[in-house]
């Protein structure tokens, strides 16, 4: 096996793994961002005297 084959196999293995990891990170950060926005909205509602939406 030469070095080119090894590099190609590593690349072919790492690309799908990197795509999956990127999707997981994106989903988790989107969920955390939504939770943070909900907390901020709740604090603003309390500060302005409005009842929270549910």
Backbone bond lengths (Angstrom), bond angles and torsions (degrees), N, CA, C in turn:
res aa  C-N    CA-C-N  psi(-1)  N-CA   C-N-CA  omega(-1)  CA-C   N-CA-C  phi
1 X - - - 1.453 - - 1.529 108.68 -
2 X 1.291 117.07 129.30 1.457 117.72 179.31 1.529 110.57 -95.90
3 X 1.313 115.76 173.01 1.458 121.52 -173.80 1.530 111.93 -65.02
4 X 1.321 118.01 -31.98 1.464 121.34 178.70 1.521 112.15 -63.51
5 X 1.341 116.39 -41.40 1.464 120.47 177.97 1.525 111.10 -63.93
6 X 1.319 116.36 -40.90 1.463 120.80 -179.85 1.530 110.20 -64.28
7 X 1.321 116.34 -45.41 1.469 120.33 179.74 1.529 110.08 -62.91
8 X 1.316 117.65 -42.48 1.465 120.63 179.68 1.521 111.32 -62.94
9 X 1.328 117.18 -43.53 1.462 120.01 -179.60 1.527 111.32 -65.12
10 X 1.325 116.89 -40.56 1.466 119.67 177.21 1.526 110.47 -62.89
11 X 1.317 116.49 -44.05 1.465 121.13 179.50 1.527 110.35 -62.52
12 X 1.327 116.63 -45.45 1.461 121.36 -178.85 1.527 111.28 -64.74
13 X 1.310 117.86 -28.44 1.462 121.38 178.75 1.524 111.27 -82.75
14 X 1.316 116.90 -38.05 1.460 120.30 -174.58 1.530 113.64 -78.23
15 X 1.315 118.79 -29.59 1.468 120.69 -178.10 1.534 111.65 -62.30
16 X 1.327 120.62 -50.97 1.475 118.88 178.66 1.534 112.49 -63.28
17 X 1.328 116.55 -36.75 1.465 119.61 178.11 1.523 109.99 -63.84
18 X 1.318 117.23 -43.20 1.468 121.26 179.69 1.526 111.07 -63.58
19 X 1.315 117.73 -38.19 1.469 120.93 178.81 1.525 110.36 -64.89
20 X 1.320 117.13 -44.39 1.466 121.23 179.29 1.522 110.68 -62.76
21 X 1.335 116.88 -44.75 1.466 120.97 179.13 1.528 110.51 -62.51
22 X 1.316 117.72 -41.19 1.468 121.11 179.37 1.528 110.96 -63.06
23 X 1.315 117.84 -40.35 1.467 121.19 178.47 1.525 110.40 -64.58
24 X 1.336 116.91 -43.69 1.465 120.84 179.45 1.524 110.46 -62.11
25 X 1.324 117.24 -44.98 1.470 120.90 179.75 1.527 110.05 -62.52
26 X 1.331 118.05 -42.05 1.461 121.58 -179.94 1.527 111.12 -62.56
27 X 1.328 117.17 -44.85 1.466 120.79 -178.99 1.523 110.54 -64.38
28 X 1.334 116.66 -44.18 1.467 119.72 -179.55 1.522 111.66 -64.94
29 X 1.321 117.71 -41.50 1.466 119.58 -179.25 1.528 110.79 -68.77
30 X 1.325 117.50 -35.35 1.466 120.28 177.02 1.522 110.73 -64.55
31 X 1.322 116.18 -41.11 1.463 120.34 179.30 1.528 110.49 -65.53
32 X 1.326 117.07 -43.97 1.463 120.33 179.15 1.524 111.02 -64.27
33 X 1.319 117.35 -39.26 1.465 121.21 179.26 1.525 110.41 -63.18
34 X 1.342 117.05 -42.04 1.463 120.45 179.08 1.520 110.50 -64.57
35 X 1.324 117.53 -42.82 1.462 120.50 178.63 1.525 110.67 -62.22
36 X 1.321 116.97 -40.82 1.461 120.54 179.62 1.533 110.36 -65.35
37 X 1.314 117.56 -42.69 1.462 120.62 178.08 1.526 111.32 -63.29
38 X 1.334 117.01 -37.90 1.465 120.24 176.98 1.524 111.06 -63.32
39 X 1.341 116.91 -41.26 1.469 120.16 178.33 1.525 110.83 -64.67
40 X 1.319 116.74 -42.97 1.470 120.43 179.46 1.530 110.03 -63.41
41 X 1.321 117.00 -42.79 1.462 120.54 179.56 1.528 110.63 -62.55
42 X 1.327 116.47 -41.04 1.467 120.19 178.85 1.531 110.80 -63.22
43 X 1.319 117.07 -42.22 1.468 120.38 178.42 1.525 110.90 -64.15
44 X 1.328 117.07 -41.42 1.462 120.27 178.34 1.524 111.22 -64.53
45 X 1.331 116.39 -39.88 1.462 119.86 177.86 1.526 110.84 -62.37
46 X 1.336 116.45 -42.90 1.467 119.78 178.82 1.523 110.81 -65.59
47 X 1.320 117.02 -39.53 1.463 120.73 -178.22 1.528 111.34 -68.46
48 X 1.330 117.20 -32.83 1.463 119.72 -178.43 1.524 112.09 -91.19
49 X 1.326 117.78 -2.83 1.457 121.36 176.63 1.509 114.39 84.20
50 X 1.316 118.26 10.82 1.459 121.23 178.25 1.518 109.36 -85.61
51 X 1.321 115.39 155.55 1.460 119.02 175.93 1.528 108.47 -80.64
52 X 1.341 117.23 143.77 1.478 119.82 -178.76 1.523 111.43 -67.08
53 X 1.322 116.23 145.02 1.465 122.10 178.42 1.520 108.93 -83.28
54 X 1.301 116.46 135.79 1.469 120.24 175.14 1.494 109.74 -149.19
